[in-house]
Amino acid sequence: MSFVVFCEHQNGELKKGSRELLSFAATTGESITALLFGPGSSEVAKQASRYGASIAFAGDSAEFEKYNPVVFAASASAAIKESGAKFLLASSTMMAKDLFPRVAGQLDTGVASDCTDLVFEGGNLKAKKPLYAGKCKAEVEFSNSPVQMVLMRPNQLPVADAGDESAIDVKAIEVVATEIKQITKEIKQGASDKVDLTEANVIVSGGRGMKEADNFKMLDDLADVLGATVGASRAVADAGWVPHSMQVGQTGKTVAPSLYIACGISGAIQHLAGMSGSKVIVAINQDPDAPIFAKSSYGIVGDLFEVVPKLTEEFKAALN
Ligand SMILES: Cc1cc2nc3c(=O)[nH]c(=O)nc-3n(C[C@H](O)[C@H](O)[C@H](O)COP(=O)(O)OP(=O)(O)OC[C@H]3O[C@@H](n4cnc5c(N)ncnc54)[C@H](O)[C@@H]3O)c2cc1C
């Protein structure tokens, strides 16, 4: 009844979403195997041991440096089979959402992606996932599934305090795909060195009320003070003011930070679909009837060009 947790890592560190899943798996008392791809995986596996993993499958070799769906899916399927695991947990990231449906196909099982709630009951996983832009949630259970696979949105589960590093049996993942008809030549990193939007604890987001691209500098300043990541509505991404990778919403990224500050965003249903899971929402809008206020914990009715610099000043004074 063991778990495999797909552990994503960046700059030699386990991502928060992966630490959340390891922490969850540890609460079940079942044994945990970490599955990692990319350079440095064997080393990062040691961090997984601090959250209860006792075995790791690590793909350090050159073939696993860049994501290749065919290579990764065949090797991940083989590793999961070899582990004998009944459960697979992964963060619902772009890569995992591409990879695990393929793995599920190869293992003849089902996969639930984009889940926001997860419990382990009676030896089975039960998850919930939002539908219809978050208007309702579907309850997902597995029947006759050799492996119960759940992809969780990051920032939904608590991270346990890390224990001491312990012995972990690291096995090298082999390339098992035989017919590789595609290669990944290059992966372009986003320009930002900030925490990825989906994992950010604080997000400052701008909408059409920002008036023009250059004004996003004002949000960068506030974000720097708060250690936040900057997001945006689709209207401004479509206008080319910011890259689409910053878009929050139904057709952008789904986020669930502790604090979401929406500046000059009206609160269209498609935007709310991507951020209404935030714990505290602060809206700054000059229109007192803007729909975003109905979803906000705190609302500031006013001109963002006056409010945002004042907030930046006050936070700087309070946090320094
Ligand atoms: C299929 C589909 C998918 C979509 N997916 C997404 C998605 O993923 N994400 C998304 O965001 N949208 C999405 N949209 C678009 C969505 O419907 C809205 O058009 C969009 O969210 C509006 O962006 P906005 O709030 O920035 O702009 P607007 O709706 O134009 O709002 C601008 C706000 O700024 C305020 N404002 C103006 N000046 C100031 C000022 N000086 N100070 C303070 N406030 C000011 C205004 O009062 C207004 O409320 C989607 C639409 C469709 C049809």
The ligand as an SDF file (V2000), in Angstrom:
LIG
                    3D

 53 58  0  0  0  0  0  0  0  0999 V2000
  -13.1760   31.7710  -22.1820 C   0  0  0  0  0  0  0  0  0  0  0  0
  -12.6080   32.9210  -21.3910 C   0  0  0  0  0  0  0  0  0  0  0  0
  -11.5260   32.6780  -20.5590 C   0  0  0  0  0  0  0  0  0  0  0  0
  -10.9890   33.7220  -19.8050 C   0  0  0  0  0  0  0  0  0  0  0  0
   -9.9270   33.4760  -18.9820 N   0  0  0  0  0  0  0  0  0  0  0  0
   -9.4730   34.4610  -18.1730 C   0  0  0  0  0  0  0  0  0  0  0  0
   -8.4150   34.2160  -17.2610 C   0  0  0  0  0  0  0  0  0  0  0  0
   -7.8560   33.1320  -17.1780 O   0  0  0  0  0  0  0  0  0  0  0  0
   -8.0200   35.2510  -16.4710 N   0  0  0  0  0  0  0  0  0  0  0  0
   -8.5920   36.5040  -16.5140 C   0  0  0  0  0  0  0  0  0  0  0  0
   -8.1660   37.4070  -15.7590 O   0  0  0  0  0  0  0  0  0  0  0  0
   -9.5740   36.7400  -17.3990 N   0  0  0  0  0  0  0  0  0  0  0  0
  -10.0130   35.7670  -18.2390 C   0  0  0  0  0  0  0  0  0  0  0  0
  -10.9770   36.0610  -19.1600 N   0  0  0  0  0  0  0  0  0  0  0  0
  -11.3410   37.4720  -19.3630 C   0  0  0  0  0  0  0  0  0  0  0  0
  -12.3230   38.0120  -18.3440 C   0  0  0  0  0  0  0  0  0  0  0  0
  -13.6480   37.7450  -18.7660 O   0  0  0  0  0  0  0  0  0  0  0  0
  -12.1630   39.5470  -18.1960 C   0  0  0  0  0  0  0  0  0  0  0  0
  -12.3010   40.1390  -19.4490 O   0  0  0  0  0  0  0  0  0  0  0  0
  -10.8170   39.9580  -17.6140 C   0  0  0  0  0  0  0  0  0  0  0  0
  -10.5490   39.2270  -16.4430 O   0  0  0  0  0  0  0  0  0  0  0  0
  -10.8620   41.4620  -17.2870 C   0  0  0  0  0  0  0  0  0  0  0  0
   -9.6100   41.8710  -16.8600 O   0  0  0  0  0  0  0  0  0  0  0  0
   -9.4690   43.1450  -15.9080 P   0  0  0  0  0  0  0  0  0  0  0  0
  -10.2170   42.9060  -14.6510 O   0  0  0  0  0  0  0  0  0  0  0  0
   -8.0170   43.4370  -15.8320 O   0  0  0  0  0  0  0  0  0  0  0  0
  -10.0980   44.3040  -16.7750 O   0  0  0  0  0  0  0  0  0  0  0  0
  -11.4700   45.0890  -16.6100 P   0  0  0  0  0  0  0  0  0  0  0  0
  -12.6230   44.1640  -16.5020 O   0  0  0  0  0  0  0  0  0  0  0  0
  -11.4780   46.1100  -17.6930 O   0  0  0  0  0  0  0  0  0  0  0  0
  -11.3260   45.8040  -15.1850 O   0  0  0  0  0  0  0  0  0  0  0  0
  -10.4590   46.8670  -14.9260 C   0  0  0  0  0  0  0  0  0  0  0  0
  -10.7880   47.3610  -13.5230 C   0  0  0  0  0  0  0  0  0  0  0  0
   -9.8550   48.3610  -13.1610 O   0  0  0  0  0  0  0  0  0  0  0  0
  -10.5390   49.3520  -12.4070 C   0  0  0  0  0  0  0  0  0  0  0  0
   -9.7500   50.5810  -12.4950 N   0  0  0  0  0  0  0  0  0  0  0  0
   -9.5100   51.3580  -13.5890 C   0  0  0  0  0  0  0  0  0  0  0  0
   -8.6800   52.3670  -13.2720 N   0  0  0  0  0  0  0  0  0  0  0  0
   -8.4000   52.2380  -11.9630 C   0  0  0  0  0  0  0  0  0  0  0  0
   -7.6050   53.0000  -11.0480 C   0  0  0  0  0  0  0  0  0  0  0  0
   -6.9070   54.0780  -11.4470 N   0  0  0  0  0  0  0  0  0  0  0  0
   -7.5520   52.6150   -9.7550 N   0  0  0  0  0  0  0  0  0  0  0  0
   -8.2450   51.5180   -9.3210 C   0  0  0  0  0  0  0  0  0  0  0  0
   -9.0050   50.7630  -10.1390 N   0  0  0  0  0  0  0  0  0  0  0  0
   -9.0790   51.1200  -11.4550 C   0  0  0  0  0  0  0  0  0  0  0  0
  -11.9120   49.4530  -13.0620 C   0  0  0  0  0  0  0  0  0  0  0  0
  -12.8610   49.9880  -12.1480 O   0  0  0  0  0  0  0  0  0  0  0  0
  -12.1830   47.9920  -13.4210 C   0  0  0  0  0  0  0  0  0  0  0  0
  -12.9130   47.3550  -12.3850 O   0  0  0  0  0  0  0  0  0  0  0  0
  -11.5340   35.0270  -19.9110 C   0  0  0  0  0  0  0  0  0  0  0  0
  -12.6300   35.2560  -20.7460 C   0  0  0  0  0  0  0  0  0  0  0  0
  -13.1510   34.2080  -21.4730 C   0  0  0  0  0  0  0  0  0  0  0  0
  -14.3340   34.4720  -22.3680 C   0  0  0  0  0  0  0  0  0  0  0  0
  1  2  1  0
  2  3  1  0
  2 52  2  0
  3  4  2  0
  4  5  1  0
  4 50  1  0
  5  6  2  0
  6  7  1  0
  6 13  1  0
  7  8  2  0
  7  9  1  0
  9 10  1  0
 10 11  2  0
 10 12  1  0
 12 13  2  0
 13 14  1  0
 14 15  1  0
 14 50  1  0
 15 16  1  0
 16 17  1  0
 16 18  1  0
 18 19  1  0
 18 20  1  0
 20 21  1  0
 20 22  1  0
 22 23  1  0
 23 24  1  0
 24 25  2  0
 24 26  1  0
 24 27  1  0
 27 28  1  0
 28 29  2  0
 28 30  1  0
 28 31  1  0
 31 32  1  0
 32 33  1  0
 33 34  1  0
 33 48  1  0
 34 35  1  0
 35 36  1  0
 35 46  1  0
 36 37  1  0
 36 45  1  0
 37 38  2  0
 38 39  1  0
 39 40  1  0
 39 45  2  0
 40 41  1  0
 40 42  2  0
 42 43  1  0
 43 44  2  0
 44 45  1  0
 46 47  1  0
 46 48  1  0
 48 49  1  0
 50 51  2  0
 51 52  1  0
 52 53  1  0
M  END
$$$$
